[in-house]
Amino acid sequence: MKQLSMLLGLVLLGTMLGCATGNPSGADALKQSAKPAWSLKSSQDEMIVATSPMRKTLQLAGSTGLIVGFSVDLVINSDYRDAVRQALNGYNTEEVFRSHVEQRLRETLPNGGRVQPLQSAAGYANEQEARQARYRSLAREGYDAVLDLRSRYGLFGTNVQLVTELDADLIAVPSGKKLWSTTVFATPEPALASDSLGNPQKKKRSSESAPQFSVDKAAFARWTANNGEKLRAGFENGVKGVTDALLAELGLVTSAQGELYLGRIALSREDFTEAKEHFEAALRIDPTLVEALSAQSVNYAQAGQVDIAVQLAQGITKSHPDFAPAWYNLAWWHAFDLDDPAAAKPFYAEAQRLGLPPDAKLEKAFQDQ
């Protein structure tokens, strides 16, 4: 307990100057609404698989090369998508997402009601006219605001990251004025020192300076092994996480998981101060949430404060010796930030023993020393 208190003390270092994403007045408008409506729309009925890199070298051949490049990616993604379908074998991802969001919104907006999203503009001059007609119809039903949600989820990037995402727009009814909007996403895997920042589902193309022209097959196989057991569990955790993050950002329910994911979203856009605040909030709610403490260590490292990051991670290895990401992060920072691959080796070995997959960049650093 003394070690945990010391760790929390390190976490609370520095000033707290960040601000919440989105427009807080919009969240207030939802809470103050006499009768809010909400809708959930998804353009997919199965897991998106966008793991193959867009082969930029083929684009140099002109328009024909570009078409060939896209075709290669479509074929590769199709092969992996078939493997996901086989692993999930009838598991209804869209129903799992919809039912969880619906349950949570019914709990947190008891005076609200679920309505249908705008499906099409058929019968209207344009989409804007269709939207205005929808808002007028909602007003006639007594609603004064509508929270329109759009879900998206899948496996993205050559390193095969599972991502769940919710886009949200809060609209005044019947005026159609947008009061607030945000996008929240969740990746169920713990934050790691080697993570590249940004929303993983937007990183479908390989880097021009260091292109990766193949999917990490071992990473993909881990998701689909044992009839997709890890994929189902990760997806459900991601759905819960992204829903908690949305509710926390709306100010409806503050939870440790919601703050954890809001912190990771802020970290992804390199807003290190805001990320730190969210991780601190998560730990105030649940001081035992080691994922938040570890994410905070990664946040410090990304902000250039590797010394604090190492202290936090070392504390985690003492208080939670079976938490593999902390050992891995120590290996990464010692190998690359502290330029000491020899010191990194035992940390990496322990991360491997605890089940983390091999890391090619770290292993190359050990070979080159």
C-alpha positions, 0 to 999 in steps of 0.5 A, a space after each residue: 500500500 505504501 508503494 502504491 501511495 508513492 506511485 500516486 504521488 508521482 502521478 500527481 506531479 505537475 500542473 493541471 491545465 488541460 481542458 475537456 474535448 468538445 464543447 462543455 455547453 453541449 453536454 450541459 444542454 443534454 443534461 438540461 434537456 427536458 426530453 432528449 432523443 438519441 440514435 445509433 447508426 452503423 454502416 457496417 454489420 461485421 468487423 472491418 478489416 483494413 490491415 493491408 498497407 496501401 502500397 504507395 510505391 505502386 502509385 509511382 506508376 501513375 493511375 494504373 499503378 494506383 488501381 493495381 495497388 488498391 486491388 492488391 490491398 482489397 484482395 489481402 484485406 478480403 483474405 483476412 476478413 474471411 479469416 475473421 468471419 470464420 473465427 467469429 462464426 455468427 457472433 453478431 458484433 453490431 448487436 453487441 455494440 448496439 445493445 450495450 450502448 442502448 442499455 447504458 443510455 437508457 440508464 443515464 438518460 432515463 427521460 430520453 428515448 431512442 429514435 431512428 437515425 436519418 436513413 436516406 434523403 429519398 423524397 427530399 431535395 437534398 440531405 439538409 432538407 431531409 434532416 430538417 424534416 426529421 428535426 421537425 418530426 422529433 419536435 412534434 414528438 416532444 423532443 428538444 434535442 437529439 444525440 446522434 451516434 455513429 459506430 465503427 469498429 474493426 482491425 486496422 493497420 499492419 500491426 492489426 489493432 482492434 479499434 472501436 469508435 463512436 462519433 457523436 453530434 448533439 443537435 438542438 430540435 427543431 432548429 438543427 443547430 449543432 450544440 456539441 460533437 466529439 469522436 471517442 475511440 478505444 483500443 483494448 490493448 494496454 498502452 505501450 512505450 512503442 505505440 505510435 500516436 494518433 487514431 489507429 483506425 486512420 493509420 491504414 497506409 504504410 509510412 513513405 520513409 519506412 514502408 511496411 508492405 506486409 501484415 503482422 501475421 502473428 499479431 493477426 493470428 493472436 486475434 483469431 486463435 481459439 475461435 476468436 476468443 481474444 477478438 470477442 473479449 477485446 471487442 466487448 471490452 472496447 465497446 464498454 470502454 468507448 461507451 464509458 468514454 462518451 458518457 464521461 465526456 458528456 458529463 453523464 457518468 464519470 468512471 475510471 474506465 471512461 477517464 482512462 480511455 479519454 486519457 488515451 485519446 488525449 495522449 493519441 493527439 499529443 495533448 499530454 497535459 489533458 491526458 495526465 488529468 484524465 489518468 489522474 481522474 481515473 486513479 482517484 476513482 480507482 487507485 488500483 487501476 494499473 492500466 491507468 498508472 501504466 498509461 500515465 507512465 507512457 504519457 510522461 515518456 511521450 512528453 519527454 519526461 522519461 525519468 518519471 516514466 521509468 520511476 512509475 514503471 519500476 513501481 508497477 513492477 513491484 506492486 503488480 509484478 505480473 503486469 507485462 506492459 510495465 516490464 516491456 516499457 522499461 525495456 523500450 525506454 532503456 534500449 532507446 531513450 536511455 541507450 542501454 540495451 544491456 539493461 533492457 534485456 532482463 526487462 524484455 525477458 520478463 515481459 516475454 515470460 509474462 506473455 507479451 509477443 516478441 518485438 522485432 525492433 527491441 531484438 534488433 537493438 540487442 543484436 546490434 549492441 
